Amino acid sequence: MASQTIGTKRRTEGSTNQQDTVRSMFQKALTMKQVPAKEMRVLRDAPNPGEFCMEAKLSGRKADLTAGLYDNRVMPIECKVSNSKVNSVKRLNNDAAAKAEAWKADLGANNVVPVAVLSGVYSIPNMLDAQSRGLTLIWAHDLQPLIDFINSTKPEAKPGKKFRR
């Protein structure tokens, strides 16, 4: 029982730390604005481009963070910590990947980009399964790919027309 209690405590603290790290990344590296969390039944309820919210339901399923991408898609993010390969099935496949499938089915595959920020121990087959189900995996120790992807959704600056006289 003590082992299970410690494992649960570590996962909870790890997930909370991940959420704080991702929130800080949104605010500092991406200069996104945090907005109050609210239930998001349809896409229009989600944060606007350049905004994000913490823990809220998106189409009936809780996301740890939800961001409005600059191309009008929505990015629900799950923060997951696993202490063993066996535990990774529950955290990644039965929870995060199942939510990714449901969000894509409910809101449209072209409208959502489900992400899991991971730390700990995961089995490669479980990670491949989660990816095949539409979940993008990002390691918590290297959030730069997530920053780069979000920045890639920004509209490119269009140069002004040059007129000849």
C-alpha positions as CSV (number, residue, x, y, z in Angstrom):
1,M,0.0,0.0,0.0
2,A,2.9,2.4,0.8
3,S,4.4,1.7,-2.6
4,Q,1.1,2.6,-4.4
5,T,0.7,5.7,-2.3
6,I,4.2,6.9,-3.1
7,G,3.7,6.1,-6.8
8,T,0.4,8.1,-6.9
9,K,2.0,11.0,-5.1
10,R,4.9,11.1,-7.6
11,R,2.6,11.0,-10.6
12,T,0.4,13.7,-9.2
13,E,3.3,16.0,-8.3
14,G,5.0,15.2,-11.7
15,S,1.8,16.0,-13.6
16,T,1.3,19.3,-11.7
17,N,4.9,20.3,-12.4
18,Q,4.4,19.5,-16.1
19,Q,1.3,21.6,-16.2
20,D,3.1,24.5,-14.6
21,T,6.0,24.1,-17.0
22,V,3.7,24.1,-20.0
23,R,1.8,27.1,-18.7
24,S,5.0,29.0,-18.3
25,M,6.1,28.0,-21.8
26,F,2.8,29.3,-23.2
27,Q,3.2,32.6,-21.3
28,K,6.9,33.3,-21.7
29,A,8.2,31.5,-24.9
30,L,5.0,31.9,-26.9
31,T,3.5,35.0,-25.2
32,M,0.1,33.4,-25.2
33,K,-2.6,34.7,-22.9
34,Q,-4.2,32.6,-20.2
35,V,-8.0,32.9,-20.1
36,P,-10.4,31.5,-17.5
37,A,-11.3,27.8,-17.9
38,K,-14.8,27.0,-19.0
39,E,-16.6,24.0,-20.4
40,M,-16.0,23.7,-24.1
41,R,-18.8,21.8,-25.7
42,V,-18.0,22.9,-29.3
43,L,-14.9,24.3,-31.0
44,R,-16.3,27.9,-30.7
45,D,-16.1,27.6,-26.9
46,A,-12.3,26.9,-27.0
47,P,-9.7,29.6,-26.4
48,N,-9.2,32.0,-29.3
49,P,-5.9,31.8,-31.3
50,G,-3.0,32.8,-29.0
51,E,-4.9,32.0,-25.8
52,F,-5.0,29.0,-23.5
53,C,-6.8,27.7,-20.4
54,M,-6.0,25.3,-17.7
55,E,-8.0,22.1,-16.8
56,A,-11.3,22.2,-18.5
57,K,-13.6,19.9,-20.3
58,L,-13.4,19.8,-24.1
59,S,-16.3,18.0,-25.7
60,G,-17.0,16.3,-22.4
61,R,-13.5,15.1,-21.6
62,K,-11.0,17.0,-19.4
63,A,-7.8,18.3,-20.8
64,D,-5.0,19.5,-18.6
65,L,-4.5,22.6,-20.9
66,T,-6.2,23.7,-24.0
67,A,-4.7,26.1,-26.5
68,G,-6.1,28.0,-29.4
69,L,-3.6,27.6,-32.3
70,Y,-3.1,30.5,-34.7
71,D,-4.6,28.5,-37.6
72,N,-7.9,28.2,-35.7
73,R,-7.3,24.6,-34.6
74,V,-7.5,23.6,-30.9
75,M,-4.7,21.8,-29.0
76,P,-5.8,19.8,-26.0
77,I,-2.8,18.8,-23.9
78,E,-2.5,16.0,-21.4
79,C,0.4,15.9,-18.9
80,K,1.4,12.3,-18.1
81,V,3.9,10.8,-15.8
82,S,4.5,7.0,-15.7
83,N,6.7,5.1,-13.3
84,S,6.8,1.9,-15.3
85,K,6.1,0.3,-18.7
86,V,3.1,-1.4,-17.3
87,N,1.7,1.8,-15.8
88,S,2.2,3.5,-19.2
89,V,-0.7,1.6,-20.7
90,K,-3.1,3.2,-18.3
91,R,-1.7,6.7,-18.5
92,L,-1.0,6.9,-22.2
93,N,-3.2,4.5,-24.0
94,N,-6.3,4.1,-21.9
95,D,-6.4,7.7,-21.0
96,A,-4.7,10.2,-23.3
97,A,-4.9,8.3,-26.6
98,A,-8.6,7.4,-25.9
99,K,-9.3,11.1,-25.3
100,A,-7.4,12.0,-28.5
101,E,-9.6,9.6,-30.5
102,A,-12.8,11.0,-29.0
103,W,-11.8,14.6,-29.5
104,K,-11.0,13.9,-33.2
105,A,-14.3,12.0,-33.6
106,D,-16.4,14.7,-31.8
107,L,-14.8,17.8,-33.2
108,G,-13.3,16.7,-36.5
109,A,-9.8,15.4,-37.2
110,N,-8.8,18.6,-38.9
111,N,-9.8,20.8,-36.0
112,V,-7.9,19.3,-33.1
113,V,-4.2,18.5,-32.4
114,P,-4.2,16.3,-29.3
115,V,-0.8,16.3,-27.4
116,A,0.6,14.4,-24.5
117,V,3.5,15.8,-22.6
118,L,5.4,12.9,-21.1
119,S,7.9,12.1,-18.5
120,G,8.9,8.9,-16.9
121,V,9.0,5.3,-18.3
122,Y,6.9,4.3,-21.3
123,S,7.1,1.2,-23.5
124,I,7.8,1.8,-27.2
125,P,4.8,-0.3,-28.4
126,N,2.5,1.8,-26.2
127,M,3.9,5.0,-27.5
128,L,3.5,3.8,-31.1
129,D,-0.1,2.7,-30.4
130,A,-0.9,6.2,-29.0
131,Q,0.6,7.9,-32.0
132,S,-1.3,5.7,-34.4
133,R,-4.5,6.8,-32.6
134,G,-3.8,10.5,-33.3
135,L,-1.9,11.6,-30.2
136,T,1.2,13.7,-30.6
137,L,3.9,12.9,-28.0
138,I,6.3,15.5,-26.6
139,W,8.9,14.8,-23.9
140,A,8.6,17.2,-20.9
141,H,12.4,17.7,-20.8
142,D,12.4,19.1,-24.4
143,L,9.4,21.3,-25.2
144,Q,11.1,23.1,-28.1
145,P,9.3,20.9,-30.7
146,L,6.0,22.0,-29.2
147,I,7.1,25.6,-29.3
148,D,8.2,25.3,-32.9
149,F,5.0,23.6,-33.9
150,I,2.8,26.3,-32.3
151,N,4.8,29.0,-33.9
152,S,4.4,27.3,-37.3
153,T,0.7,27.8,-37.1
154,K,1.1,31.6,-37.1
155,P,0.2,33.3,-40.3
156,E,3.2,34.4,-42.2
157,A,3.7,38.1,-42.5
158,K,2.7,39.1,-46.0
159,P,4.9,41.8,-47.6
160,G,3.1,44.9,-48.7
161,K,2.5,45.4,-52.4
162,K,5.0,47.6,-54.2
163,F,3.5,50.1,-56.6
164,R,5.3,51.5,-59.6
165,R,4.7,55.0,-60.5
